[in-house]
Amino acid sequence: MLTNKQRDLLQFIHKRVQRDGVPPSFDEMKDALDLRSKSGIHRLITALEERGFIRRLAHRARAIEIVKMPEGMESGFRPRVIEGDRTDPPRGAMPVSALAAMELPVMGRIAAGTPIEAISEVAAHVAVPQQMISTGRNHYALEVKGDSMIDAGINDGDIVVIEEGSTAKNGDIVVALVEDQEATLKRFRQKGNMIALEAANPAYETRMLRDDQVKVQGRLVGLIRTY
């Protein structure tokens, strides 16, 4: 079941696509729904994607596929892929559309379970919504392997977006490099010279390590899921 705002946004996108052939910008969505910020639109779009009504295409910038419409809004509906009306920017360039995406390197797999070998080679590239990216910071993506973070909404096969950095606050979900050999995705907590790497699944134990055994490689800032 959709909230009123989610339904209003889906209907607005659908009408604009039918009229113009392209989706509205985030600013247009924000104004249409009388919201104060575009972050609210991003949350609504994420909710619609999680519920299976739309799909953001991972490797095609500024593309949304409307998968289905709620009951009562289905008359004449046909799923279609909607692409922006501008050419794609060069790789790594800042996008100009509100629905623009930036390509990030997927550095391979990261363990959400038992740590696996550290990852340092680019395996692919993925388009990431601009709203996940902090200006002036480096980012990369990893494919999740395992189920130890499922209670945090992170499933096996998800792509996580990581803001590169060597520090973290207690409670952050981070990429942790353990003894320069194993990389894992866990919630970070530090007390004194001890670091806890916490799972979000009761089937996994918290790992306690000295601070000289753990190097933070970045913190989680976004997630992409393909259905």
N, C-alpha and C positions, 0 to 999 in steps of 0.2 A: 504494500500500500504506500502511495506517495503522499507527502505532505502537500498542502496547498501551494507553497512556494515552488516545490519540485515540479508539480503538475503545471503551474503557470509558466515556469521556465521551459519545460519541454514543449508546451503548446506554442510559446513564443518562437522558439527555435524552428519548430515544424512549419509554422506559418511563414516565417521569413525565408526558409529554404524553398517552400513551394512558390513564393512570390519572386524571389531574387535568384535562387539557385545557389546561394552561399549563405553560411550561417551569420548571424549578427555578431558584432564584436562584444568583448566583455563590457565595454562602456555602455553599449546599447542595451545589453542584458541587465546591467546594473540599473540603468534609468527606467527600463520597462518594469522592473520589479520593485522599484523605489528602495533600493538598498544603498547603504552608505559607502561600501567599499567593494572592490572586485574580488576580495578574498571570499566574500559570501557567495559570489557566483561560482568560484572555484569549488567550494564545498558542495554546492548544489549539483554541479556537473559531475563531481566525483560520486555523489550519492546516486545520481541517475545511472552512471556507468556501473556501479556496484550492484544495482538492482536490475541490470540487463536491458535498460531502455535505450541507451546510446553506447557507442564504442568509439574510443579515440584510437586511431590507427597508429601503432607504435613506430612504424618506419616511414610515415608520410606526414610531413609537417602540415599543420592547420587543416586536418581532415577529421571529420566526425561522421560516423555511420549511425543513423537512427535505426535501431534494431526493431523496436516495437512501440506501440502506443497503448496507453491504458484503455480499459473498456469505456466506451462512450466517446472516445476520441479517435476511433479507428477507421471511420468512414473515409474511403478513398485512399487509405494509407498504403504506401509501398516503401519497403526499406531501400535506402539509397545512400551512396557515399557522397558526402559533401566536401568539396575542396575549396580552399581560399582562392581569391581571384588575383593573387599576386604570385610571381615566381618565387621559388624557394630561395632563401638567402644562402650565401656560401657557407660551407660547414664552419661552425664556430662563430658565425656572425650573430649579432643580437637581432632577433626577429622584430618585425614591425607590426604584425597583426596581433590583436589581443588574444587570438587563439593560436599564436605561433608556438613552434616547438624548437628546441635546440638539440642538436645531436651530441650525445655524450658517449664516450667509450665504455663498452661493457668489458670489464677486466676479468671476466670468467665467473666462477662460482664462489660463493661465500657460505661457510657452514653455519646453519642455524641448528646446531646439534653438536656432535663431536667435531672439534676443530679439524680442518683439512689444511693441506699445504698452502702456504702464502701464494698470492696471485699477483703477477706483475705484467702479464702480457694482454694486449687488447684482443678480445675474442670476436667482437662485433661492435656495432654502434646502435643506439636507440634514441628515438626522438622523445624529448621530455618537455612537458608544458613549462612555459616561461615562468609561471608562478612558483615553481619549485626551486628556481635558481636564484641565488643571492648574487647581486651585482658585485663584481670585483673579486669573487671567490672561485677557486677551482672545484670542480665536481667530477664525479665518475659514477658509474653504475655497476652493480653486481647482481648476478642471478642467485637466488636463495636456494640452498640445498639443505633439506631437513625441516623438522617441524617443532623445534624447541621454542620458537617465538610466536606460535599460533595464537596464544592468548593476547598478544599485542597486535593481532590482525595481520601477521606476516606469515604467509603460507609457502610451502615448497613450490618452487617454480616462479615465484614473484620476482620482479626486478626492483631492487632498492636503489634509490638515488642518495648518494653520499656526498656531503660537503667535506672536502679535504681539510684536515687539521690534526694537530697533535695534542689537543687538550679537550676535555669534556667536563660537563657538570654532572653531579650525581643525578641519576635518573635518565640521562641521555642513553639512547640506543646507539652503539658505536661499532665500528669495525676495529677489532682488537687483534694486534699481532702478538702472539704468545711465544716468547723466547726466540724471536726472529725466524720462526719456522712455520707456525700455524696461524691461520686467520679464522676469526669467528665473529659472528654478529650477536651481540649480547647487550643487556642493559648494564651500564657502568655505575659502580659506586666505589668510593674511596674513603678510607678512614685511616689516617696516619700513613704508614708505609705499606699498607695492605690494600689490594684492589679486589673487589668482588665482581665477577662476571656472571650476571643473573640471567637465567632462562625465563621465558614466559610460558612455561609448560611444566606442570608439577611432576612430570615424568623425568625431568632432568634436574640434577643437583647444581647448586651454585658453585662455581670454581673460585677458590681463594688463592690469590697469587701475590707475591711481593711486587712492589711498584717497578722494580728493575726488571721484572719478567714480562711486563706488558707495555706495549707501545700503541697508543691510539692513532689510528690511521684516518679517522674521519667520523662524522656523526650522521645519523639518518635524518634526511630532510624530506623524503618523498618515497612513494611506492607506486609501481605500475603493475597492473594485473591483466592478463589476457585470458579471456573466457573461451 
